[in-house]
Amino acid sequence: MMGVEIAAGLAFGSMALLADGLHMASHAAALSISAFAYYFARKRAHDRSFSFGTGKVNSLGGYTGAVLLVLFALLMVSESIHRLIVPVAISFNQAIGVAVLGLIVNGVSVFILGHEEHHHHGHDHGEGGHDHHHDHNLRAAYLHVLADTMTSLLAIVALLAAKYYGWIWMDPVMGIVGAILITKWSMGLLKQTSGVLLDRQGPDALIDRMRRQIKSLSCKVEIVDLHVWSIGPNIYSAAITVVADEESYLDLIKSEMQHITEIVHTTIEVHQRGIETVE
């Protein structure tokens, strides 16, 4: 479909159609990155050279895809402005036919990936109780095809307006509108994935649960340091430092942490009367 839209856009003179085809081209590359991220993460899942596993490859794939989207949005704006200044003749009937076909193909893709993302989101919500899309790689893929569907729809609107109302300027303007939408989605994804890649502190709700679990112990424990960071989709690592009356409280704290399934790797440090124990 990408090849058909690029060829048709060039042949029939439609910037909106060409932008949609080029948009698909960038997404074909981005989706290839997403597929490779899954392959790499699974293949190297037990590679001990990765201290916390390969879960972050998922976010790296999503981040790379978002960067590609931003770069492509800039290209769309540049080409659309050029078309506003130097309009070209458009073969409307042929261009509209190809745009409708592109909308159908993109719509099917959105349905497939949207169903998969909803399944993953529901699974995460049920286990962790967080309203977040934890699979950033799948999120990036879904946003790519959703953006493609929007640009296909915008292309159809622009071509119909130009054909029936003579608004030739609508064709490049829709290219700019599509670029703005793409940029907005991309910035949100960049914020999410960069936070994971930079080891930003985990969700407040998860940290509060950890604090409550530790404070619920019958012994007197004071939390002096707590770090939680993502190492994969809905899985986290934690480093906890506490001050307790007795060194034996380490086993109690460890037992409590096992109740929080999202924490898959924990370092616990207990200080007691000048004695330091690390697990």
C-alpha positions in Angstrom: 0.0 0.0 0.0 2.9 2.3 0.8 4.4 1.7 -2.7 1.0 2.3 -4.4 0.3 5.6 -2.6 3.8 7.0 -3.3 3.5 6.1 -6.9 0.0 7.4 -7.2 0.9 10.6 -5.3 3.6 11.4 -7.8 1.6 10.3 -10.8 -1.6 12.1 -9.9 -0.1 15.2 -8.2 -1.6 14.9 -4.7 0.6 16.1 -1.8 -1.8 14.6 0.7 -1.6 11.2 -1.0 2.2 11.4 -1.4 2.5 12.4 2.3 0.4 9.4 3.3 2.6 7.1 1.2 5.8 8.6 2.6 4.3 8.4 6.1 3.8 4.7 5.5 7.4 4.4 4.4 8.7 5.8 7.6 6.3 3.6 9.6 7.5 0.5 7.6 11.0 1.3 8.9 9.7 2.0 12.4 7.6 -1.2 12.6 10.7 -3.2 11.4 12.5 -1.7 14.4 9.6 -2.8 16.7 9.7 -6.3 15.3 13.5 -6.5 15.7 13.2 -5.2 19.3 10.9 -8.1 20.2 13.2 -10.6 18.4 16.3 -9.2 20.2 14.6 -9.1 23.6 13.5 -12.7 23.4 16.7 -14.1 21.9 18.9 -12.4 24.5 16.5 -12.7 27.5 18.8 -15.1 29.3 22.0 -13.3 28.4 23.8 -12.5 31.7 25.7 -9.6 30.1 22.4 -7.7 30.5 22.3 -7.0 34.2 18.5 -6.6 34.4 17.5 -8.4 31.3 16.5 -7.1 27.9 13.2 -5.5 28.9 14.4 -2.0 28.0 14.9 -2.9 24.4 11.1 -2.6 24.2 11.2 1.1 25.2 14.3 1.7 23.0 12.3 0.5 20.0 9.4 2.7 21.0 11.7 5.7 21.5 13.3 5.2 18.1 10.0 4.9 16.4 8.8 8.2 18.0 11.9 10.0 16.8 11.3 8.8 13.2 7.7 10.1 13.5 9.0 13.6 14.5 11.5 13.7 11.7 8.9 12.7 9.2 6.4 15.3 10.5 9.1 18.0 9.7 9.5 16.6 6.2 5.7 16.7 5.7 5.5 20.4 6.8 8.4 21.4 4.5 6.9 19.7 1.4 3.4 21.0 2.2 4.6 24.6 2.4 6.3 24.1 -0.9 3.1 22.9 -2.5 1.2 25.9 -1.1 3.6 28.2 -2.8 3.8 26.1 -6.0 0.5 24.3 -6.6 0.4 21.3 -9.0 -2.4 19.8 -11.0 -4.2 16.9 -9.3 -6.0 13.9 -10.9 -8.7 13.8 -8.3 -10.7 10.6 -9.2 -7.6 8.3 -9.3 -6.1 9.9 -6.2 -9.3 9.6 -4.2 -9.6 5.9 -5.1 -6.1 5.2 -3.9 -6.7 7.2 -0.7 -9.8 5.2 0.1 -7.9 1.9 -0.5 -5.2 3.2 1.8 -7.8 4.1 4.5 -9.1 0.5 4.4 -5.7 -1.1 4.7 -4.7 1.2 7.6 -8.1 0.7 9.3 -7.5 -3.1 9.3 -4.0 -2.6 10.8 -5.4 -0.3 13.5 -8.0 -2.9 14.4 -5.4 -5.7 14.7 -2.9 -3.8 16.7 -5.6 -2.0 18.7 -7.0 -5.3 19.8 -3.6 -6.6 20.8 -2.8 -3.4 22.7 -6.1 -3.5 24.6 -5.4 -7.1 25.5 -2.0 -6.1 26.9 -3.4 -3.0 28.7 -6.1 -5.0 30.3 -3.7 -7.6 31.5 -1.4 -5.0 33.0 -4.3 -3.2 34.7 -5.6 -6.4 36.2 -2.2 -7.4 37.7 -0.7 -4.1 38.6 -3.6 -1.8 39.0 -2.0 1.0 36.8 -3.7 2.8 33.9 -0.5 2.8 31.8 0.5 1.3 28.4 3.5 -0.6 29.7 4.5 -2.1 26.3 6.0 1.0 24.7 7.1 -1.0 21.6 3.5 -2.1 20.9 2.3 1.3 21.8 4.6 2.8 19.1 3.5 0.3 16.5 -0.2 1.1 17.3 0.4 4.9 17.1 2.2 4.4 13.8 -0.8 2.7 12.1 -3.3 5.0 13.8 -1.4 8.0 12.4 -1.4 6.4 9.0 -5.2 6.0 9.2 -5.6 9.6 10.2 -3.4 10.9 7.3 -5.4 8.6 4.9 -8.6 10.2 6.1 -7.2 13.7 5.9 -6.0 12.9 2.3 -9.6 11.9 1.3 -11.1 15.1 2.9 -8.5 17.3 1.2 -9.0 15.7 -2.2 -12.8 15.9 -2.0 -12.7 19.6 -1.0 -10.3 20.4 -3.8 -12.4 18.5 -6.4 -15.8 19.8 -5.5 -15.0 23.2 -4.1 -11.8 24.1 -6.0 -9.9 24.4 -2.7 -6.6 23.2 -4.1 -4.9 24.6 -1.0 -6.6 21.9 1.2 -4.3 19.2 -0.2 -1.1 20.7 1.3 -2.8 22.1 4.3 -4.0 18.6 5.3 -0.4 17.5 5.1 0.5 20.2 7.7 -2.5 19.2 9.9 -1.4 15.5 9.7 2.2 16.5 10.7 0.8 18.4 13.8 -1.2 15.4 14.9 1.8 13.0 14.4 4.1 15.4 16.4 1.6 15.5 19.3 1.4 11.7 19.6 5.2 11.3 19.2 6.0 13.8 22.0 3.9 11.8 24.4 5.6 8.5 23.4 9.0 10.2 23.7 8.2 11.3 27.2 7.1 7.8 28.3 10.0 5.9 26.8 12.7 8.4 27.7 11.7 8.1 31.3 12.3 4.4 31.2 15.6 4.7 29.4 16.8 7.3 31.9 15.8 5.2 34.9 13.2 7.6 36.1 11.6 6.8 39.4 8.7 4.3 39.1 5.0 5.0 39.4 3.9 6.7 42.6 1.2 4.2 43.2 3.7 1.3 43.1 6.1 3.1 45.5 3.3 3.9 47.9 2.3 0.2 47.9 5.9 -0.7 48.8 6.1 1.7 51.6 2.8 0.4 53.0 4.0 -3.2 52.8 7.2 -2.4 54.7 5.4 -0.2 57.3 2.8 -3.0 57.9 5.5 -5.1 59.5 5.1 -5.8 63.2 8.7 -4.6 63.7 9.8 -1.0 63.7 11.4 -0.2 60.4 12.3 3.2 59.0 12.8 3.6 55.3 15.7 5.9 54.6 16.2 5.4 50.9 14.0 3.8 48.2 14.6 3.7 44.5 12.3 2.0 41.9 12.9 1.9 38.2 11.5 0.1 35.2 13.5 -2.7 33.6 10.8 -3.8 31.2 7.0 -3.7 30.4 5.4 -3.5 33.9 8.4 -5.0 35.6 10.6 -3.0 38.0 13.8 -3.3 40.1 14.1 -1.8 43.5 16.9 -0.7 45.9 15.7 -0.3 49.5 17.7 1.0 52.6 16.1 0.7 56.0 17.0 1.2 59.6 15.7 -1.5 61.9 16.1 -2.7 65.5 17.4 -6.1 64.5 19.4 -7.5 61.6 16.9 -10.4 61.3 14.3 -8.0 59.9 15.9 -8.4 56.5 14.0 -11.7 55.9 10.7 -10.1 56.9 11.2 -7.2 54.5 12.2 -9.6 51.7 9.1 -11.7 52.3 6.8 -8.6 52.1 8.4 -7.6 48.8 7.5 -10.9 47.2 3.8 -9.9 47.5 4.5 -7.1 44.9 4.7 -9.0 41.7 5.9 -6.1 39.6 9.2 -6.0 41.5 11.3 -8.7 40.0 14.7 -7.7 41.3 15.3 -6.2 44.8 18.4 -5.1 46.7 17.7 -4.6 50.4 20.1 -3.0 52.8 19.4 -3.0 56.6 21.3 -0.8 59.1 21.2 -1.9 62.7 23.4 -0.4 65.4 26.3 0.2 63.1 26.0 -3.2 61.4 25.3 -3.3 57.6 23.7 -6.2 55.9 23.2 -6.3 52.1 21.3 -8.9 50.1 
